[in-house]
Amino acid sequence: MGIPGERRRTVWRLAAIVWVLAVAVAGGLTLWMQDSTEPPGPYGWERTDPGDAQHLPPCPTPRACAYVTSP
């Protein structure tokens, strides 16, 4: 018969391995499902004439928007 401390250590080690695997699988599934359920956003750059900027929405704060004019 084995030493009782060894058996307890083996059980705890197995429980820790199962827990780590469960967390890794759940995290992967969360990321995969999150990406697949969100619709693609309308992200992109748009070139515009500086005089044509009146149709753009106003910025809530000066740091929130960056309108660049080219020479």
C-alpha positions in Angstrom: 0.0 0.0 0.0 1.2 3.5 -0.8 1.7 6.3 1.6 -1.5 8.3 2.2 0.2 11.7 1.6 1.3 10.6 -1.9 -2.3 9.6 -2.9 -3.6 12.9 -1.6 -0.9 14.8 -3.6 -1.8 12.9 -6.7 -5.5 13.7 -6.4 -4.7 17.4 -5.9 -2.4 17.4 -8.9 -5.0 15.7 -11.1 -7.6 18.2 -9.9 -5.3 21.1 -10.7 -4.6 19.8 -14.2 -8.3 19.3 -14.9 -9.1 22.8 -13.6 -6.4 24.4 -15.8 -7.6 22.5 -18.9 -11.2 23.5 -18.2 -10.2 27.2 -17.8 -8.2 27.1 -21.1 -11.0 25.4 -23.0 -13.6 27.8 -21.6 -11.4 30.9 -22.4 -10.9 29.6 -26.0 -14.6 29.0 -26.5 -15.4 32.5 -25.1 -13.0 34.2 -27.5 -14.2 32.1 -30.5 -17.9 32.7 -29.7 -17.4 36.4 -29.0 -15.8 36.9 -32.4 -18.5 34.9 -34.3 -21.5 36.7 -32.7 -20.4 40.3 -33.1 -21.3 41.9 -36.5 -18.4 43.4 -38.4 -18.1 47.1 -37.7 -18.0 49.9 -40.3 -14.3 50.7 -39.7 -12.1 52.3 -42.3 -10.4 55.5 -43.4 -12.1 58.0 -45.5 -10.3 60.7 -47.5 -12.2 64.0 -47.7 -11.6 67.5 -48.8 -11.0 69.9 -45.8 -13.8 72.1 -47.1 -16.1 69.1 -47.2 -15.8 68.5 -43.4 -19.1 70.1 -42.6 -21.0 66.9 -43.1 -18.9 65.1 -40.5 -20.4 64.9 -37.0 -19.0 67.2 -34.3 -16.4 65.9 -31.9 -17.5 65.4 -28.3 -14.0 66.4 -27.1 -11.0 67.6 -29.0 -9.1 64.4 -28.2 -11.8 62.1 -29.5 -11.5 63.1 -33.2 -8.5 63.8 -35.4 -9.3 65.6 -38.7 -6.1 65.9 -40.7 -5.8 68.3 -43.6 -3.3 67.6 -46.3 -1.5 70.5 -48.2 
